[in-house]
Amino acid sequence: MTPLMPPPAAIRFMVNGSEVSASTAGGRRLLDVLRRDLGLTGTKEGCGEGECGACAVLVDGELVNSCLVPVGQVDGHGVVTVEGLAGDGPLSPLQQSFHEVGGAQCGLCTPGMLMAAHALLVSGRPAGDRDIREAIAGNLCRCTGYTKIIEAIEAVAGDDEAAVALPTVAAGGASFVVPPGSSEGGPALVRPTSLRDALERLAARPELLPVAGGTDVMVAAADGRASLRPMLDLGGLDELRDIEIRHDELVLGALVTWEELRRSALVHSALPVLAEVAAVVGAVAIRNRGTVGGNCITASPAGDLLPVLLVTDALLEAVGPGGRRLIPANEFWTGYRETALEPGELLAAVRIPLVPDRQVRFRKIGTRRALAIAKVLVAVAWRPGEGLDGPAAWHDVRVALGSVAARPIRVPRTEAVLEGRVPASATAEQAARTVMDEISPIDDVRSTAAYRRTVTGRVLRRIVLDATS
């Protein structure tokens, strides 16, 4: 039973330039408030899981899926929906281009496509064909076809005058009040102001469910996999957002988002494999919300980052009533969606030792290139020796896998095959056979055990062979 909560305080934010005051549960989806309370039905509901992009909006200029955003997290922020692109005036250049080029048919995907394209065009980043395809990768269309959509976006991107005219927020002026009881309820959202405040609130109310980006928690709540417990919003704790090098370690705050990880110059310099991982996590709207800490705490065996943390001997920094403690990555994931965190603890940071000359490789195998849950994840780390006349032997070898067991794992027998060996063809073949024999994957809705075993061997073989060149 959900504990009784006091009446929610008003949540105040801007939508398309107009003030909104909503006395509603902070854990309700932003999507529901926009559609049901404010009548902004241009924002569509599709999958409810962040995969289709039909509900995409901008929050402070960032593309997000409104089905994954607790409305309490936009308190004090600005939201733009598809209605805001034109306001009360004529169509925006982007909307007009979709109309003229034929970038819309049934219209379900169109609002999300427009918002994704708008976010790209006002970002100042390049907007060539590849950039456009990446920008709309999280927005599914099943009738128009992407060719006309891309043409419509390219037409505006190539028109300097039209691009300059793109509004960053629509003019408003009216105010909207959403009174209590006007729509269905949802879980309460408690918003601490600091990490210390969050820990104190969690100690006082252990039933609180920590939530940051919401890309897993909100989906689990919507489809019934998680009860609608009151939420502890960690999204405002800026002290957990730093990326820095400290004492020969790369330290990632738990609230660092995938997009921040992907674009960090420090990450590209110190450990570029992390940016490679971030690039294959969902699409832009997911990467703008999902966090490093969330990936660790969710403890899915398909967690993209987890094998890389295993092979780099990462330490996970927990903070709780007993103070701070460091948990080695190979001890952190204890079972299926289970971690070594104790009651009352939160994950504060991930600390990765920066080892000189260490090489790290990562591969993800999924059904498609964007928004794919991994069927197989492979990460390999090693330090090369002194190779005078050819490839050097490998030392300090680490091999970690995801989606082949109940938790991310290392494979010590396979590591032993590679340790001290030159990465030649025979070594690659032996390592592939060993890893296929060492793992025991299962059949599930995403793949079969036989496929996972075969692909794991082939991917590891390819990583070893690629290292010879």
C-alpha positions in Angstrom: 0.0 0.0 0.0 1.3 3.4 -0.9 1.9 5.6 2.2 -0.3 8.6 2.6 1.2 11.7 1.3 0.4 15.4 1.9 -1.4 17.2 -0.9 1.1 18.0 -3.7 2.6 21.5 -3.9 2.0 23.3 -7.1 4.4 22.5 -9.9 5.2 25.6 -11.9 6.8 25.6 -15.3 6.5 27.2 -18.7 4.8 25.6 -21.8 5.2 27.3 -25.1 5.9 30.6 -23.3 2.8 30.3 -21.0 2.9 29.8 -17.3 1.5 26.6 -15.9 0.7 25.9 -12.3 -0.2 22.2 -11.7 -1.3 20.9 -8.3 -0.8 17.3 -9.3 1.4 14.4 -8.2 5.0 15.0 -9.2 5.5 11.4 -10.4 2.8 11.7 -13.1 4.1 11.6 -16.6 4.7 15.0 -18.3 2.9 13.5 -21.3 -0.3 13.0 -19.3 -0.3 16.6 -18.0 0.3 18.0 -21.5 -2.4 16.0 -23.2 -5.1 15.5 -20.5 -4.7 18.6 -18.4 -3.5 21.2 -20.9 -5.1 19.8 -24.1 -1.9 19.9 -26.0 -2.7 16.7 -28.0 -0.2 17.4 -30.7 2.2 15.5 -28.4 1.2 11.9 -29.2 1.3 8.8 -27.0 2.8 5.8 -28.8 4.8 3.1 -27.1 5.0 4.6 -23.6 8.5 3.3 -23.3 10.6 6.0 -25.1 11.1 3.9 -28.2 8.8 5.6 -30.8 9.5 9.3 -30.1 5.9 10.3 -30.8 5.8 12.1 -27.4 9.0 14.1 -27.9 9.2 17.6 -26.5 11.9 20.0 -25.6 12.8 20.7 -22.0 15.1 23.7 -21.7 16.0 23.1 -25.3 16.8 19.4 -24.9 14.9 16.7 -26.7 13.2 14.3 -24.3 10.4 11.7 -24.4 7.7 13.2 -22.3 6.4 9.7 -21.4 9.6 9.2 -19.3 9.7 12.5 -17.5 8.0 12.9 -14.1 6.2 16.2 -14.3 7.8 17.3 -11.0 11.2 17.3 -12.7 10.1 20.2 -15.0 9.3 22.4 -12.1 11.0 25.8 -12.8 11.9 24.7 -16.4 10.6 25.5 -19.9 8.8 23.0 -22.1 8.1 23.4 -25.9 5.7 21.1 -27.7 4.9 20.9 -31.4 2.2 23.5 -30.9 4.9 25.9 -29.8 6.8 25.8 -33.0 4.3 28.1 -34.7 2.3 29.5 -31.8 -0.7 31.3 -33.0 0.9 32.3 -36.3 1.6 30.6 -39.6 3.5 27.3 -39.7 7.2 27.4 -38.9 9.6 26.9 -41.7 10.2 23.4 -40.6 6.4 22.6 -40.4 5.9 24.2 -43.8 8.7 22.1 -45.3 7.1 18.9 -44.0 3.9 20.0 -45.6 5.3 20.9 -48.9 7.8 18.0 -49.3 5.4 15.4 -48.1 7.1 14.5 -44.9 3.8 13.4 -43.2 1.1 10.9 -43.9 -0.8 9.5 -41.0 0.7 12.1 -38.7 1.4 10.0 -35.6 5.1 10.3 -35.8 5.1 13.9 -37.2 5.2 15.9 -34.0 8.1 13.9 -32.6 9.9 14.1 -35.9 9.4 17.9 -35.9 10.7 18.3 -32.4 13.8 16.1 -33.1 14.5 18.0 -36.2 14.0 21.4 -34.5 16.4 20.4 -31.7 19.1 19.6 -34.2 18.6 22.8 -36.3 18.7 25.1 -33.3 21.7 23.3 -31.7 24.3 24.9 -34.0 25.7 21.4 -34.8 26.1 20.2 -38.4 22.9 19.1 -40.2 24.0 16.9 -43.1 22.3 13.7 -44.1 24.1 11.6 -41.5 23.4 14.1 -38.7 19.7 14.3 -39.6 19.4 10.5 -39.6 21.0 10.3 -36.2 18.8 13.1 -34.8 15.6 11.3 -35.8 16.9 7.8 -35.0 14.6 7.6 -32.0 11.5 8.6 -33.9 9.8 5.7 -35.7 7.7 6.1 -38.8 5.8 3.3 -40.5 4.0 5.0 -43.4 5.7 8.1 -44.7 9.1 6.6 -45.1 12.2 8.4 -44.0 13.2 9.8 -47.4 10.7 12.5 -47.5 11.2 13.4 -43.9 14.9 13.8 -44.4 14.3 15.8 -47.5 12.0 18.2 -45.6 14.6 18.7 -42.9 17.5 19.1 -45.4 15.5 21.8 -47.2 15.3 23.9 -44.0 18.9 23.1 -43.0 20.1 24.4 -46.4 18.1 27.6 -46.2 20.0 30.0 -44.0 17.1 32.5 -43.9 14.6 29.8 -42.9 17.0 28.3 -40.3 17.5 31.7 -38.6 13.7 32.1 -38.4 13.2 28.9 -36.4 11.7 29.8 -33.0 13.5 28.7 -29.9 10.3 29.1 -27.9 6.9 30.3 -28.9 5.4 33.5 -27.6 2.8 33.0 -25.0 1.2 35.1 -22.3 -1.7 33.2 -20.9 -1.5 31.3 -17.7 -2.9 27.8 -17.0 -3.9 26.4 -13.6 -4.4 22.6 -13.2 -6.4 22.2 -9.9 -6.1 19.2 -7.6 -8.2 16.2 -8.6 -8.6 17.4 -12.2 -7.1 14.2 -13.6 -5.9 10.8 -12.4 -3.2 10.7 -9.7 0.3 9.3 -9.7 3.1 8.7 -7.3 4.4 11.6 -5.2 7.8 13.1 -6.1 10.1 14.2 -3.2 12.7 16.7 -4.4 15.8 17.0 -2.2 18.2 20.0 -2.7 21.5 18.2 -2.0 22.9 14.7 -1.7 22.9 15.1 2.1 19.2 16.1 2.0 18.5 13.1 -0.3 20.2 10.6 2.1 18.3 12.1 5.1 15.0 11.8 3.3 15.7 8.2 2.3 16.7 7.3 5.8 13.4 8.7 7.1 11.4 7.1 4.4 13.0 3.9 3.1 10.0 3.3 0.7 11.1 6.2 -1.5 12.2 5.0 -5.0 15.2 6.9 -6.3 14.8 8.2 -9.9 17.1 10.3 -12.1 16.5 10.1 -15.8 13.5 7.8 -15.5 14.3 5.9 -18.7 13.9 2.6 -16.8 11.9 3.5 -13.7 9.1 5.3 -15.6 8.7 2.4 -18.0 8.6 -0.2 -15.2 6.0 1.9 -13.4 3.8 2.3 -16.5 3.7 -1.4 -17.4 3.2 -2.7 -13.9 6.7 -4.1 -13.3 7.2 -1.7 -10.4 4.7 -0.4 -7.9 3.9 3.3 -7.9 6.0 4.1 -4.8 6.7 7.7 -3.9 9.8 8.8 -5.8 13.0 10.5 -4.6 14.0 12.8 -7.4 17.8 12.9 -7.8 17.7 14.9 -11.0 18.5 18.2 -9.3 21.6 17.1 -7.5 24.2 18.9 -9.6 27.0 17.7 -7.3 26.6 14.3 -8.9 27.1 15.6 -12.5 30.9 16.2 -12.7 33.3 14.5 -15.1 36.9 14.9 -13.8 40.3 13.3 -13.5 41.2 12.8 -9.8 44.3 11.0 -8.6 44.8 9.0 -11.9 41.1 8.0 -12.0 38.4 9.2 -14.3 35.5 10.1 -12.0 32.0 10.1 -13.4 29.2 11.5 -11.3 26.2 9.2 -11.1 24.0 11.8 -12.9 26.3 12.2 -15.9 24.0 11.6 -18.9 24.9 9.4 -21.9 25.0 12.5 -24.1 27.3 14.3 -21.8 29.5 11.2 -21.7 29.5 11.0 -25.5 30.4 14.7 -26.0 32.9 15.1 -23.2 36.4 16.1 -24.5 37.9 14.8 -21.3 36.3 11.3 -21.8 37.5 11.3 -25.5 41.0 12.0 -24.3 41.2 9.8 -21.2 39.0 6.7 -22.1 37.4 7.1 -25.5 35.7 3.7 -25.3 33.1 5.3 -22.9 32.1 7.6 -25.7 31.7 4.6 -28.0 29.4 3.0 -25.5 27.3 6.1 -25.0 26.9 6.5 -28.8 25.0 3.2 -29.0 22.7 3.8 -26.0 19.3 4.6 -27.4 18.8 7.7 -29.4 19.2 11.4 -28.6 16.1 11.8 -26.4 17.1 8.7 -24.3 20.8 9.9 -24.1 19.7 13.3 -22.9 17.9 11.6 -19.9 19.6 8.3 -19.1 22.5 8.4 -16.7 25.6 6.4 -15.9 24.4 5.8 -12.4 21.0 4.6 -13.6 22.6 2.1 -15.9 24.6 0.7 -12.9 21.7 0.6 -10.5 19.2 -0.9 -12.9 21.7 -3.9 -13.0 20.3 -5.3 -16.2 22.5 -8.0 -17.7 22.1 -6.0 -20.9 23.4 -2.8 -19.3 25.6 -1.3 -22.0 28.2 0.2 -19.7 28.6 -2.6 -17.3 31.1 -4.9 -19.2 33.4 -1.9 -19.8 33.4 -1.1 -16.0 34.3 -4.8 -15.3 37.3 -4.8 -17.7 38.6 -1.5 -16.5 38.4 -2.5 -12.8 36.1 0.4 -12.0 35.1 1.2 -8.4 31.5 2.3 -7.6 31.3 4.9 -4.9 28.3 4.4 -2.6 27.2 6.9 0.0 24.8 6.2 2.9 24.3 6.3 6.6 27.7 4.7 7.2 29.5 7.2 5.0 31.2 6.5 1.7 32.6 3.2 0.5 34.1 1.8 -2.7 32.7 -1.3 -4.3 34.7 -3.1 -7.0 32.7 -3.6 -10.2 33.2 -7.3 -10.0 31.4 -7.3 -6.6 28.7 -4.7 -7.4 26.3 -6.8 -9.5 25.2 -9.7 -7.3 22.4 -11.2 -9.4 19.6 -10.4 -11.8 18.9 -6.7 -11.3 20.5 -6.9 -7.9 23.4 -4.8 -6.5 25.6 -4.7 -3.5 24.1 -1.4 -2.3 22.8 -1.5 1.2 19.5 0.0 2.4 19.7 3.8 2.5 22.7 4.0 0.1 22.8 5.8 -3.1 25.4 5.6 -5.9 27.4 8.8 -6.0 30.1 8.2 -8.7 31.9 5.7 -10.8 35.7 5.8 -10.6 37.8 4.2 -13.3 41.6 3.8 -12.9 43.5 5.3 -15.8 46.1 2.6 -16.6 49.0 3.6 -18.9 49.0 1.8 -22.3 45.8 0.0 -21.5 43.7 -0.8 -24.6 39.9 -1.3 -24.3 37.5 -2.6 -27.0 33.7 -2.8 -26.9 31.1 -4.4 -29.2 27.3 -4.4 -28.9 25.1 -6.7 -30.9 21.4 -5.8 -31.2 18.5 -6.1 -33.5 19.1 -2.6 -35.0 21.6 0.2 -34.8 19.4 2.6 -32.8 17.3 1.9 -29.6 18.4 -1.7 -29.4 18.6 -3.7 -26.2 21.8 -5.8 -26.4 21.6 -9.4 -27.4 25.4 -9.7 -26.7 27.9 -7.3 -25.2 31.6 -7.9 -25.3 34.4 -5.8 -23.7 38.1 -6.6 -23.7 41.0 -4.8 -22.0 44.7 -5.5 -22.1 48.1 -4.0 -21.9 50.5 -4.7 -24.8 54.0 -5.9 -24.1 57.2 -5.1 -26.0 56.7 -6.3 -29.6 59.9 -5.7 -31.5 59.2 -7.5 -34.8 55.4 -7.9 -34.8 52.3 -7.8 -32.5 53.1 -7.7 -28.8 51.8 -10.2 -26.3 48.8 -9.2 -24.2 49.1 -8.8 -20.4 46.5 -8.0 -17.7 43.8 -9.3 -19.9 40.1 -8.7 -18.9 37.1 -10.1 -20.9 33.6 -9.2 -19.8 30.2 -10.0 -21.3 26.6 -8.8 -21.0 23.3 -10.5 -21.9 24.7 -14.0 -21.6 24.0 -14.5 -17.9 21.8 -13.2 -15.1 24.4 -10.4 -14.5 27.4 -9.0 -16.4 30.3 -11.4 -16.0 34.0 -11.8 -16.5 35.2 -15.1 -18.1 38.5 -16.1 -16.4 39.1 -19.2 -18.5 39.0 -17.1 -21.7 41.2 -14.4 -20.1 43.8 -17.1 -19.3 43.9 -18.2 -23.0 44.7 -14.6 -24.0 47.1 -13.8 -21.1 50.7 -13.6 -22.3 49.8 -14.6 -25.8 50.3 -12.7 -29.1 46.9 -11.9 -30.7 47.4 -14.1 -33.7 44.8 -16.2 -35.6 45.4 -19.3 -33.6 45.0 -17.4 -30.3 41.7 -15.8 -31.6 40.3 -19.2 -32.5 41.2 -20.7 -29.2 39.7 -17.8 -27.2 36.5 -18.0 -29.3 36.1 -21.7 -28.6 36.8 -21.2 -24.9 34.4 -18.4 -24.4 31.6 -20.3 -26.2 32.2 -23.3 -23.8 32.5 -21.0 -20.7 29.1 -19.2 -20.9 25.6 -20.6 -20.4 23.2 -18.1 -22.0 19.4 -18.7 -22.1 16.7 -18.4 -24.7 14.4 -15.4 -24.2 12.2 -13.0 -26.2 15.3 -11.2 -27.6 17.4 -14.1 -28.7 18.3 -17.7 -28.3 21.1 -19.3 -26.3 22.7 -20.8 -29.5 22.8 -17.4 -31.2 24.3 -15.7 -28.1 26.9 -18.4 -27.7 27.9 -18.3 -31.4 28.0 -14.5 -31.7 30.0 -14.1 -28.5 32.7 -16.3 -29.9 32.7 -14.6 -33.2 32.8 -11.1 -31.8 35.7 -12.0 -29.4 37.5 -13.6 -32.3 37.1 -10.4 -34.4 38.3 -8.1 -31.5 41.5 -10.2 -31.1 42.1 -10.3 -34.9 41.5 -6.6 -35.3 44.2 -5.9 -32.6 46.8 -7.5 -34.8 46.5 -4.7 -37.4 
